[in-house]
């Protein structure tokens, strides 16, 4: 993870880099399609990350206005 300060002091850019394969512990009868599974993992990770960022933003805003 790296952070970059911008010209705007109120803006902070964060960049994440995925390293290595994404893994999931599921048991299936046949081997899953690795491309489809990787895509599903990335989409789920993206959704959950955006949800957590939204929650964090709301919590910080609530603290700053209190």
N, C-alpha and C positions, 0 to 999 in steps of 0.2 A: 504494500500500500504506500502510496506517495501523496503528499499534499503540495499544492502550489498556491502561493499567495498571489492575488491579482492586484491590479491597480486600484480596484474598489476595495477599501478596507472591510466592507461588510460581506464580501464574497470570498469563499474558500472553495477551491476545487479539489476533489479527492478522486484518485484513480486507483482501481483495484485490478490486479492481474491474477488470473487463475493459473495455478501451477500444478501440473500433473493431471491424471484422469479424475473425473468426478465419479464417485462410487456410491452405490446404493446396496443395501442388504435386503434383497428380496429373493424369494425362492419360487421358481417357475418350472413348469414341465419342460418347456423348450427354451433355448437360449434367446434372449431378447435381441432385437436389432440394435446394434451398438450405436448407430447414428441417431436413431429415433430416441433411444434412451438418453444419450448425451444431450440432445436437443430438449427433451422434456426436463432434464435436470437443470439445464441452463435457464429455461423459461421459469421453472419453479423458483430457482435461486434469485432470478431477477425480480420476480413478483414479491417474494418474501423480503428481499432487501429494500425494495421501494416501500413496502408496507412499514417496515421498521424505521426507515428514514422519515416517513410521514409521521409516525408516532413520536419520534424523537423531536421533530420540528414543532409539533403541537405542544409537547411537554416543555421544551425550551421557551416557546412563546408564552406559555402560561406562567412560567417562572419569572420571565422578564416583565410581564405586565402586573404581577402580583405586588 
